[in-house]
């Protein structure tokens, strides 16, 4: 089923940049929340599993600060 919404290209570099910007604004616990919501949305809408990306390691590093 094709929708009229544009399809976005999502890759690891885009996600790393997005979460890098988010890390400047919020707490690490908020990053985990955003990551979880984004992971679910991308899995449902785009059939994309971002849990395999390097992003997980990056979030662990942010949590330490």
C-alpha positions in Angstrom: 0.0 0.0 0.0 1.6 3.2 -1.1 1.0 6.4 0.8 1.3 10.0 -0.2 3.9 10.7 2.5 7.5 11.1 1.3 9.9 8.3 2.1 12.9 9.4 4.0 16.4 7.9 3.7 17.6 6.8 7.1 21.1 5.6 7.7 23.4 5.4 10.6 25.2 8.7 10.0 21.9 10.6 10.0 20.9 9.0 13.2 24.2 9.6 14.9 24.0 13.3 13.9 20.4 13.5 15.2 21.3 11.9 18.6 24.4 14.0 18.9 22.3 17.1 18.6 19.8 15.7 21.1 22.5 14.9 23.6 23.4 18.6 23.8 19.9 19.5 24.9 18.8 16.7 27.2 19.6 14.0 29.7 20.8 10.6 28.7 17.6 9.0 30.0 15.7 11.2 27.4 18.0 9.9 24.7 17.0 6.3 25.5 13.3 7.3 25.3 13.8 9.0 21.9 15.8 6.0 20.7 13.1 3.6 21.7 10.4 5.6 20.1 12.3 6.1 16.9 13.3 2.5 16.7 9.7 1.4 17.0 8.4 3.9 14.5 11.1 3.0 11.9 10.4 -0.7 12.4 6.7 -0.3 11.9 6.6 2.3 9.1 9.8 1.6 7.2 10.5 -2.0 8.1 13.9 -0.9 9.3 15.7 -2.3 12.3 18.1 0.3 13.7 19.1 -1.9 16.7 22.0 -3.2 14.7 23.5 0.2 14.2 26.5 1.6 16.1 24.0 4.0 17.7 23.5 1.7 20.7 27.2 2.1 21.6 27.0 5.8 21.2 24.0 6.0 23.6 25.8 4.0 26.2 28.7 6.5 26.0 26.3 9.5 26.4 24.8 7.9 29.5 28.1 8.0 31.2 28.2 11.8 31.1 
